[in-house]
Amino acid sequence: MFEIQGTVLLIALLASILVKIFAFVSSLMYSRESYTAANKLTKPAWCAILGVGLVWTLIFPGSPINLINLVFLIAAFVYLADVRPALAGLTRRR
């Protein structure tokens, strides 16, 4: 029973790390002006939030349902669901 629980928590932790890495790298790819034009929080603010969340998870890889890990995971999901699409809408793809 505990092996299954441990495996599920490990998979959840790895998934949360991958989401945070993707969100952080994505936040670095857009210019400062894009964030302003999309009327979102500034690029340094998003990079700091997502970067601190990623570093926290890598340094303290405790439970993925830890309150601090959940707060940073929610921030990554907010970035991916709200900010990233707004930024991508401003950038023309060729």
N, CA, C and O of each residue as an XYZ file, in Angstrom:
376
protein
N       0.821     -1.193      0.000
C       0.000      0.000      0.000
C       0.868      1.262      0.000
O       0.620      2.190     -0.769
N       1.888      1.291      0.867
C       2.740      2.474      0.952
C       3.620      2.638     -0.283
O       4.013      3.751     -0.632
N       3.929      1.506     -0.947
C       4.721      1.597     -2.175
C       3.925      2.299     -3.270
O       4.477      3.096     -4.029
N       2.647      2.009     -3.350
C       1.791      2.650     -4.352
C       1.672      4.141     -4.061
O       1.769      4.967     -4.969
N       1.464      4.476     -2.810
C       1.361      5.882     -2.415
C       2.664      6.623     -2.712
O       2.637      7.740     -3.230
N       3.788      6.019     -2.393
C       5.084      6.635     -2.671
C       5.316      6.827     -4.155
O       5.859      7.849     -4.576
N       4.907      5.849     -4.949
C       5.066      5.949     -6.397
C       4.189      7.052     -6.964
O       4.633      7.808     -7.828
N       2.962      7.156     -6.498
C       2.057      8.197     -6.972
C       2.603      9.584     -6.601
O       2.565     10.503     -7.419
N       3.104      9.732     -5.389
C       3.675     11.026     -4.977
C       4.923     11.370     -5.773
O       5.143     12.535     -6.102
N       5.745     10.369     -6.089
C       6.936     10.613     -6.907
C       6.549     11.065     -8.309
O       7.144     11.997     -8.850
N       5.562     10.413     -8.892
C       5.089     10.810    -10.227
C       4.509     12.221    -10.188
O       4.745     13.013    -11.100
N       3.751     12.539     -9.138
C       3.186     13.886     -9.005
C       4.289     14.926     -8.845
O       4.197     16.014     -9.412
N       5.330     14.605     -8.079
C       6.448     15.532     -7.898
C       7.180     15.764     -9.211
O       7.503     16.903     -9.546
N       7.445     14.697     -9.956
C       8.132     14.844    -11.243
C       7.283     15.635    -12.229
O       7.810     16.459    -12.977
N       5.984     15.394    -12.237
C       5.098     16.145    -13.132
C       5.091     17.624    -12.759
O       5.100     18.486    -13.638
N       5.076     17.924    -11.455
C       5.067     19.328    -11.042
C       6.381     20.011    -11.401
O       6.387     21.185    -11.770
N       7.491     19.291    -11.297
C       8.788     19.853    -11.691
C       8.809     20.140    -13.189
O       9.294     21.190    -13.612
N       8.287     19.217    -13.991
C       8.263     19.427    -15.440
C       7.375     20.614    -15.826
O       7.730     21.386    -16.717
N       6.244     20.763    -15.174
C       5.358     21.907    -15.450
C       6.062     23.208    -15.093
O       5.991     24.180    -15.845
N       6.740     23.232    -13.952
C       7.435     24.448    -13.520
C       8.603     24.783    -14.443
O       8.844     25.953    -14.739
N       9.324     23.769    -14.896
C      10.427     24.012    -15.842
C       9.877     24.594    -17.140
O      10.403     25.581    -17.655
N       8.822     23.984    -17.666
C       8.234     24.462    -18.913
C       7.741     25.901    -18.779
O       7.986     26.726    -19.659
N       7.053     26.202    -17.687
C       6.534     27.556    -17.484
C       7.673     28.564    -17.346
O       7.607     29.653    -17.916
N       8.714     28.213    -16.595
C       9.836     29.133    -16.402
C      10.559     29.407    -17.714
O      10.837     30.561    -18.040
N      10.862     28.361    -18.464
C      11.555     28.552    -19.748
C      10.680     29.353    -20.702
O      11.178     30.214    -21.427
N       9.385     29.077    -20.707
C       8.474     29.824    -21.565
C       8.446     31.304    -21.188
O       8.382     32.168    -22.062
N       8.494     31.594    -19.900
C       8.452     33.000    -19.462
C       9.688     33.768    -19.906
O       9.632     34.984    -20.088
N      10.790     33.075    -20.080
C      12.023     33.726    -20.519
C      12.029     34.031    -22.016
O      12.823     34.852    -22.474
N      11.167     33.390    -22.768
C      11.218     33.485    -24.225
C      10.526     34.726    -24.797
O      10.720     35.050    -25.968
N       9.734     35.413    -24.001
C       9.006     36.589    -24.485
C       9.677     37.863    -23.989
O      10.300     37.880    -22.928
N       9.541     38.924    -24.767
C      10.180     40.195    -24.411
C       9.401     40.903    -23.309
O       8.242     40.589    -23.040
N      10.071     41.870    -22.678
C       9.422     42.686    -21.643
C       8.222     43.432    -22.211
O       7.193     43.569    -21.550
N       8.364     43.907    -23.426
C       7.301     44.679    -24.053
C       6.050     43.833    -24.279
O       4.931     44.343    -24.218
N       6.239     42.548    -24.540
C       5.091     41.659    -24.747
C       4.234     41.570    -23.500
O       3.006     41.577    -23.588
N       4.860     41.489    -22.352
C       4.107     41.424    -21.093
C       3.312     42.707    -20.871
O       2.163     42.670    -20.432
N       3.934     43.835    -21.179
C       3.251     45.120    -21.023
C       2.098     45.235    -22.017
O       1.005     45.679    -21.665
N       2.354     44.832    -23.257
C       1.313     44.919    -24.283
C       0.140     43.990    -23.979
O      -0.999     44.301    -24.328
N       0.401     42.874    -23.345
C      -0.667     41.932    -22.989
C      -1.372     42.338    -21.695
O      -2.321     41.681    -21.268
N      -0.903     43.427    -21.071
C      -1.477     43.932    -19.825
C      -1.409     42.886    -18.707
O      -2.379     42.653    -17.985
N      -0.236     42.270    -18.593
C       0.002     41.256    -17.570
C       1.103     41.744    -16.635
O       1.719     42.783    -16.871
N       1.339     40.993    -15.589
C       2.424     41.286    -14.665
C       3.731     41.332    -15.459
O       3.827     40.689    -16.504
N       4.715     42.057    -15.004
C       5.946     42.263    -15.769
C       6.738     40.966    -15.926
O       6.546     39.998    -15.191
N       7.632     40.986    -16.911
C       8.473     39.815    -17.158
C       9.350     39.475    -15.952
O       9.411     38.307    -15.571
N      10.038     40.457    -15.328
C      10.843     40.101    -14.159
C      10.014     39.487    -13.025
O      10.487     38.599    -12.315
N       8.790     39.960    -12.863
C       7.939     39.413    -11.798
C       7.578     37.962    -12.086
O       7.686     37.113    -11.201
N       7.147     37.663    -13.322
C       6.801     36.284    -13.660
C       8.020     35.378    -13.618
O       7.944     34.253    -13.123
N       9.139     35.861    -14.131
C      10.358     35.042    -14.094
C      10.785     34.764    -12.659
O      11.235     33.661    -12.349
N      10.648     35.749    -11.785
C      11.009     35.563    -10.379
C      10.072     34.566     -9.705
O      10.529     33.669     -8.997
N       8.781     34.714     -9.916
C       7.810     33.806     -9.291
C       8.056     32.372     -9.754
O       8.147     31.452     -8.941
N       8.160     32.197    -11.062
C       8.331     30.846    -11.600
C       9.713     30.283    -11.280
O       9.852     29.088    -11.019
N      10.731     31.135    -11.298
C      12.086     30.679    -10.976
C      12.234     30.272     -9.522
O      12.835     29.242     -9.218
N      11.687     31.078     -8.625
C      11.746     30.741     -7.200
C      10.970     29.453     -6.936
O      11.406     28.609     -6.153
N       9.832     29.307     -7.584
C       9.050     28.080     -7.426
C       9.797     26.852     -7.894
O       9.751     25.804     -7.250
N      10.486     26.979     -9.019
C      11.266     25.857     -9.535
C      12.436     25.541     -8.619
O      12.662     24.378     -8.285
N      13.171     26.544     -8.212
C      14.320     26.331     -7.323
C      13.867     25.746     -5.990
O      14.512     24.842     -5.457
N      12.764     26.254     -5.449
C      12.242     25.736     -4.180
C      11.944     24.248     -4.301
O      12.290     23.464     -3.416
N      11.303     23.863     -5.397
C      10.944     22.464     -5.587
C      12.181     21.590     -5.775
O      12.209     20.445     -5.325
N      13.194     22.124     -6.435
C      14.415     21.336     -6.647
C      15.252     21.221     -5.379
O      15.875     20.186     -5.141
N      15.273     22.273     -4.565
C      16.067     22.244     -3.336
C      15.354     21.472     -2.230
O      15.982     20.721     -1.484
N      14.046     21.660     -2.132
C      13.249     20.994     -1.100
C      12.223     20.075     -1.761
O      11.034     20.392     -1.781
N      12.671     18.943     -2.301
C      11.735     18.074     -3.033
C      10.883     17.225     -2.102
O      10.895     15.996     -2.173
N      10.158     17.886     -1.247
C       9.278     17.176     -0.326
C       8.032     16.698     -1.041
O       8.064     16.369     -2.227
N       6.981     16.665     -0.335
C       5.714     16.217     -0.883
C       5.195     17.225     -1.906
O       5.280     18.432     -1.680
N       4.660     16.743     -3.027
C       4.095     17.665     -4.019
C       2.808     18.320     -3.531
O       2.330     19.278     -4.139
N       2.247     17.813     -2.442
C       1.035     18.423     -1.906
C       1.344     19.350     -0.733
O       0.443     19.760     -0.001
N       2.618     19.676     -0.563
C       3.063     20.674      0.405
C       2.458     22.017     -0.006
O       2.335     22.291     -1.199
N       2.083     22.848      0.947
C       1.408     24.113      0.654
C       2.247     25.022     -0.249
O       1.718     25.605     -1.196
N       3.532     25.147      0.028
C       4.379     26.038     -0.778
C       4.520     25.498     -2.193
O       4.457     26.264     -3.154
N       4.711     24.186     -2.336
C       4.790     23.597     -3.676
C       3.490     23.804     -4.442
O       3.515     24.073     -5.643
N       2.358     23.680     -3.761
C       1.076     23.891     -4.423
C       0.889     25.338     -4.874
O       0.350     25.591     -5.952
N       1.331     26.279     -4.053
C       1.212     27.697     -4.420
C       2.012     27.978     -5.686
O       1.519     28.640     -6.599
N       3.236     27.481     -5.744
C       4.058     27.710     -6.936
C       3.547     26.930     -8.147
O       3.685     27.395     -9.278
N       2.968     25.766     -7.929
C       2.382     25.010     -9.033
C       1.166     25.740     -9.590
O       0.972     25.786    -10.805
N       0.355     26.304     -8.718
C      -0.798     27.090     -9.171
C      -0.328     28.318     -9.946
O      -0.938     28.684    -10.951
N       0.752     28.958     -9.490
C       1.305     30.104    -10.228
C       1.752     29.674    -11.628
O       1.529     30.396    -12.599
N       2.375     28.513    -11.730
C       2.801     28.013    -13.046
C       1.594     27.740    -13.933
O       1.619     28.051    -15.124
N       0.541     27.165    -13.367
C      -0.669     26.914    -14.156
C      -1.350     28.212    -14.565
O      -1.876     28.304    -15.674
N      -1.351     29.212    -13.700
C      -1.918     30.518    -14.071
C      -1.125     31.110    -15.228
O      -1.702     31.637    -16.178
N       0.196     31.021    -15.146
C       1.023     31.527    -16.244
C       0.678     30.792    -17.540
O       0.467     31.418    -18.579
N       0.624     29.465    -17.471
C       0.386     28.671    -18.679
C      -1.028     28.847    -19.231
O      -1.224     28.789    -20.445
N      -2.002     29.057    -18.369
C      -3.386     29.156    -18.826
C      -3.803     30.571    -19.208
O      -4.700     30.741    -20.033
N      -3.173     31.589    -18.628
C      -3.608     32.961    -18.859
C      -2.553     33.807    -19.560
O      -2.825     34.407    -20.600
N      -1.369     33.858    -19.003
C      -0.337     34.771    -19.502
C       0.255     34.283    -20.815
O       0.344     35.046    -21.777
N       0.653     33.038    -20.864
C       1.305     32.506    -22.069
C       0.423     32.634    -23.305
O       0.918     33.075    -24.343
N      -0.871     32.269    -23.249
C      -1.707     32.470    -24.449
C      -1.827     33.937    -24.857
O      -1.871     34.247    -26.048
N      -1.881     34.835    -23.886
C      -1.954     36.270    -24.213
C      -0.672     36.725    -24.894
O      -0.713     37.497    -25.852
N       0.463     36.250    -24.405
C       1.737     36.605    -25.020
C       1.871     35.997    -26.408
O       2.358     36.646    -27.333
N       1.441     34.763    -26.549
C       1.524     34.088    -27.847
C       0.602     34.750    -28.869
O       0.900     34.754    -30.064
N      -0.502     35.302    -28.409
C      -1.416     35.997    -29.317
C      -0.822     37.274    -29.882
O      -1.227     37.731    -30.951
N       0.125     37.846    -29.179
C       0.771     39.073    -29.656
C       1.918     38.787    -30.614
O       2.314     39.655    -31.393
N       2.446     37.587    -30.558
C       3.612     37.219    -31.359
C       3.145     36.462    -32.607
O       2.397     35.488    -32.524
N       3.606     36.939    -33.752
C       3.271     36.246    -35.002
C       4.206     35.066    -35.190
O       5.423     35.185    -35.048
N       3.623     33.944    -35.508
C       4.414     32.752    -35.837
C       4.533     32.670    -37.351
O       3.579     32.967    -38.069
N       5.690     32.272    -37.831
C       5.895     32.151    -39.274
C       5.915     30.729    -39.684
O       6.078     30.429    -40.867
